[in-house]
Amino acid sequence: MATTVRRRLVGKDIECETASETASETSTSREPSPDNQHGLTTSVKVIHKRPKTRKRKTTAIFLLGSLFGIIAAGFFAKSNDLIDLPLPEFKELSMDSLFEVLPAGFVKEMRDLVNGERDLIESDDAFSVGIKMREEGLSADHPIVMIPGVISTGLESWGTSEISLPYFRKRLWGSWTMMRALVMDKEGWKRHIMLNKTTGLDPPGIKLRAAQGFDATDFFITGYWIWNKILENLASLGYDPTNSYTAAYDWRLSFANLEVRDHYFSRLKSYIEQAHFLHEKKVVLTSHSMGSQVLFYFFHWVASEKGGKGGQDWVERHVDSWINISGCMLGAVKDVTAILSGEMRDTAQMNAFAVYGLEKFLSKEERSEIFRAMPGLSSMLPMGGNAIWGDLDWAPDDQPDQEHSYGSLLNFRAGQNGTATPDRNLTIEDAMDYILDTTDDWYRDQVRGSYSHGVAKTSKEVEANENDPRKWTNPLETRLPLAPSLKIYCFYGVGKPTERAYFYRAPDPGTITHLNMTIDTTLTQGHVDHGVILGEGDGTVNIMSLGYMCNKGWKMKRFNPAGSKITVVEMPHEPERFNPRGGPNTADHVDILGRQNLNEYILRVAAGQGDTIKDFIASDILKYAENAKVYDE
């Protein structure tokens, strides 16, 4: 899963970031009315205990950033103004003419960001970590394969139908072409980007494919790096296309359909085997965000007779280490609201002008439809149920003085509900049931046919699940590969406020929509900011998803029967004040890929020196993990 480089609190031009930020403590109190028999909230007071924040000038990430962040389930969202312009006027649109109609300050900030990033990319500092490691005597050792996160892979058109010919070999995700298409041909762009609702594959006459090679993931658009810094430092150590590889994939597809349509896992298996044979070294696998879920699925697929038929010892024979960067192993809470109503924190906290323009251009209902028509995004619906995420009275990451639990995921104020709105607050299990009960059959079939969200309580159940591909995405229902020498490194950020629960209400009266409810953006009280309640994480993924399996789940015999070694390094979010991407100590979900010590750790593992990396825990994840209601046999 990826997030924006900026998170904005409405009314304050701040980032919830400090020079040495720790995980926030949250206390929530909701007082029900005497006649409230269903847990509906009549008042709310949420208190976050956190260090001082500092004001920072918000920076445009890329053109129309808020729109594209919404389309990407908020993982690159940014609260910028969007101008509502009549589409017929854009027949001769160029990027320069588009800049002319955007606010001058917006354009200046965007250009400053791109130019600043370009200057940094072209500087010698860009290679500094790799050069330092090389001077210490490290060099390329293991071949390395990189699996990117959600939406960071560009998608290009290979269709030759009349509707696709203007876009042939052009990227409709991850380029300026995408932006031009959105403004000039929104309906055509939507037809290309959405998959067939019934099959989850290409619509008739449409053929989008993941871009390949390092160019597929190094930058999202010009100036906005993703994997580029890691590639630069690997090159400084002696890596090149002969001993490193980027396994880009179409993140819209369900994991099973990645193999059905693109033979993705077969090609990944073949490359790993070839690299192992040519270099006579086991391979290091490096994944980020949703890429960690994809890789976990691959571990099952490659061994199974229903997949790659490699045998249960395939990983042991071919893989030295797995570097799991910001892996959303148990999903992300914000995926629920993206699917439910096309919203998340980023949209809820937009200013009124931006909301107006956005809704006129791409409504909540349209956004929700787009999300649902990308089954790969639904892989990040939270796993583990109430045992991990809590119930109406309890959650493992609740704070000692918290009167109302984070486990109450979707909350409703009394008197704010319509006939189709739930009459009680919802836990994660309730919310998942509600989504599947109220969405169209095609979406419900896609989710139930591709994913599972429970908890296996016995080793026997875990082993049985190895024969059920729907379970392969869920580390609480399946096990790690039978690879005793496999080394797993969990690197993730902490200390950046991350959405954890929400207030919802019925849509405004008179609104023409099929949505049953929407985030209650009218509620801003205490630190309930426009209907969003924050918890701990890396700004995108909650700490329970980032850290539970690494710190507790994979310490249980049934989930790690071979005893693979797990090393965990939490990275506190300590951004530089004037750096638009946070600088060398950021721990933001995406920007962490440029973090200095993360790059150093990756190089050490690739160079065969991973045993020098020691555990480091900065948050209360160990306490939260113990609180979770998942137990040893």
Secondary structure, DSSP 8 states (H G I E B T S, - for coil): ----S---BTTB-B-S--TT----EEEEEE---TT--S--BS-EEEEEE-----B------STTHHHHHHHTTTTT----------GGGGTT--HHHHHHHS-HHHHHHHHHHHHHHHHHHHSGGGGHHHHHHHHTT----S-EEEE--TT-S-EEE---STTTGGGBT-EEESSHHHHHHHHH-HHHHHHHHS--TTTSS--TT--EEE--SGGGTSEEETTEESSHHHHHHHHHHT--TTTEEE----TTS-HHHHHHHH-HHHHHHHHHHHHHHHHSS-EEEEEETHHHHHHHHHHHHHHSTTTT---TTHHHHHEEEEEEES--TT--THHHHHHHHS--HHHHT--HHHHHHHHHHS-HHHHHHHHHT-GGGGGGS--SHHHHH-BTTB-TT--TT-SS-TT--EEEBTT---TTS-SS-B-HHHHHHHHHHHS-HHHHHHHHHH-------SHHHHHHHTT-GGGTT-TTTS---S-TT-EEEEEEEESB-EEEEEEEE---TT---S-S-EE-TT--BTTBBTTEEEESBBSSSBHHHHHHHHHTGGGSTTT-TT--EEEEEEEE----TT-TT-GGG---TTGGGG-HHHHHHHHHHHTT-GGG---B--SSHHHHHHHSS----
